[in-house]
Amino acid sequence: MNPSVSVIIPNFNGKKLLEENLPSVFEALNFSSHDYEVIIPDDASADDSISFLKEKYPGIIVLSAKKNGGFTVNANRGISRAEKKYTLILNNDVKLKKDYFSNQFRHFEKSGTFGVMGSIYSVDEKLIDAAKYPKWNGFQINSTLNFSLLNAPRDFQIPTYFLSGANALIDTEKLKMLSGFNEIYSPFYMEDVDLSVRAWRMGWKCYYEPGAICYHSVSDTINKHNPSQKVKIISKRNKFIFHEIHLGKRKKLFWKMKLFFLLPFRWLKLDFNFYQSFWEYFNLMGNAKLSATEFMKQQPAKSIEEVVREIQDSVDGMEKRMF
């Protein structure tokens, strides 16, 4: 059966980016010959995004919002509307290579596959996002370490700790079982890590397909519409929230002890961004605990500690390039 794809491209004031990148999306979809729909949830844009889409791409499903909710909320509106077997969550600043879909669907031949991400290159052809390798840093996880395998067997499926929200192809049924992104991370950052970790903990798999290539102007939309200080505060806050939700009891206890121990030292260093992040996390702690409780009702098969160990064990001993 030929796979079908719902492409979801969250948009906020991105008319120029859509003009630049939508042609590549349709070229890749048409080249693949898969049945598809394109959904653009628009986050109360003030530019001409919607009028542009209705005029140039009348076949696109446009979901308008009256109020800006941020990437997480906006993406979920698109996810709830998706009707095809697979859902591609794509940033509006991403350009797809013509054969982008050619090697991805083989990963879904196994029923336990949650999703696949491709290789993300910068516009100057530098690989900037590949498979993600989780690594403990004390009692917290570093989730930003990329790796690619050298001389891997041709049929080897490369695991990734998380699927980048810039180009994640996901089993729609499983995606909806997890209710999409957790909106506690709104407006942006860590929602893709959290979604993937929840999938791993449910016993599903996330893979990296190096042959699926796209090009990304990193954080173009976020950085354009948000001061850098705000981005840093939200990013750090959401990392705190993620660990509050997913760490096991013992690791969480030691992580919190270390976190509180660091507070006076951060004060001496005049790191006020850290304090702002911590304060926002502290105010959302009750919601984070509720998220953890609700997720446990789905009876996850694994702890995050087991997930990290599984990914590490599956590629340790293989020749890797880390970056």
Secondary structure as the mmCIF struct_conf table of DSSP 4:
data_model
#
loop_
_struct_conf.conf_type_id
_struct_conf.id
_struct_conf.beg_label_comp_id
_struct_conf.beg_label_asym_id
_struct_conf.beg_label_seq_id
_struct_conf.end_label_comp_id
_struct_conf.end_label_asym_id
_struct_conf.end_label_seq_id
STRN STRN1 SER A 4 ILE A 8
STRN STRN2 ASN A 11 ASN A 11
BEND BEND1 PHE A 12 ASN A 13
HELX_RH_AL_P HELX_RH_AL_P1 LYS A 15 SER A 32
TURN_TY1_P TURN_TY1_P1 SER A 33 SER A 33
STRN STRN3 ASP A 35 ASP A 42
BEND BEND2 ALA A 46 ASP A 48
HELX_RH_AL_P HELX_RH_AL_P2 SER A 49 LYS A 56
TURN_TY1_P TURN_TY1_P2 PRO A 58 GLY A 59
BEND BEND3 ILE A 60 ILE A 60
STRN STRN4 ILE A 61 SER A 64
BEND BEND4 LYS A 66 LYS A 67
HELX_RH_AL_P HELX_RH_AL_P3 GLY A 70 ARG A 81
BEND BEND5 LYS A 84 LYS A 85
STRN STRN5 TYR A 86 LEU A 90
TURN_TY1_P TURN_TY1_P3 ASN A 92 ASP A 93
STRN STRN6 VAL A 94 LEU A 96
TURN_TY1_P TURN_TY1_P4 LYS A 98 GLN A 104
HELX_RH_3T_P HELX_RH_3T_P1 PHE A 105 GLU A 109
BEND BEND6 LYS A 110 LYS A 110
TURN_TY1_P TURN_TY1_P5 SER A 111 GLY A 112
STRN STRN7 THR A 113 TYR A 121
TURN_TY1_P TURN_TY1_P6 VAL A 123 ASP A 124
BEND BEND7 GLU A 125 GLU A 125
STRN STRN8 LEU A 127 ASP A 129
STRN STRN9 ALA A 131 ASN A 137
TURN_TY1_P TURN_TY1_P7 GLY A 138 PHE A 139
STRN STRN10 GLN A 140 LEU A 149
BEND BEND8 LEU A 150 ASN A 151
TURN_TY1_P TURN_TY1_P8 ARG A 154 ASP A 155
HELX_LH_PP_P HELX_LH_PP_P1 PHE A 156 GLN A 157
STRN STRN11 ILE A 158 PRO A 159
BEND BEND9 TYR A 161 TYR A 161
TURN_TY1_P TURN_TY1_P9 GLY A 165 ALA A 166
STRN STRN12 ASN A 167 ASP A 171
HELX_RH_AL_P HELX_RH_AL_P4 THR A 172 MET A 177
TURN_TY1_P TURN_TY1_P10 LEU A 178 SER A 179
BEND BEND10 GLY A 180 PHE A 181
HELX_RH_3T_P HELX_RH_3T_P2 GLU A 183 TYR A 185
TURN_TY1_P TURN_TY1_P11 SER A 186 PRO A 187
BEND BEND11 PHE A 188 MET A 190
HELX_RH_AL_P HELX_RH_AL_P5 GLU A 191 ARG A 201
TURN_TY1_P TURN_TY1_P12 MET A 202 GLY A 203
STRN STRN13 LYS A 205 HIS A 216
TURN_TY1_P TURN_TY1_P13 VAL A 218 SER A 219
HELX_RH_AL_P HELX_RH_AL_P6 ASP A 220 HIS A 225
BEND BEND12 ASN A 226 ASN A 226
HELX_RH_AL_P HELX_RH_AL_P7 SER A 228 HIS A 246
BEND BEND13 LEU A 247 LEU A 247
HELX_RH_AL_P HELX_RH_AL_P8 LYS A 249 LEU A 268
TURN_TY1_P TURN_TY1_P14 LYS A 269 LEU A 270
HELX_RH_AL_P HELX_RH_AL_P9 PHE A 272 ASN A 283
TURN_TY1_P TURN_TY1_P15 LEU A 284 LEU A 284
HELX_RH_AL_P HELX_RH_AL_P10 MET A 285 MET A 296
TURN_TY1_P TURN_TY1_P16 LYS A 297 GLN A 298
BEND BEND14 ALA A 301 ALA A 301
HELX_RH_AL_P HELX_RH_AL_P11 ILE A 304 VAL A 315
TURN_TY1_P TURN_TY1_P17 ASP A 316 GLY A 317
BEND BEND15 MET A 318 MET A 318
STRN STRN14 LYS A 320 MET A 322
#
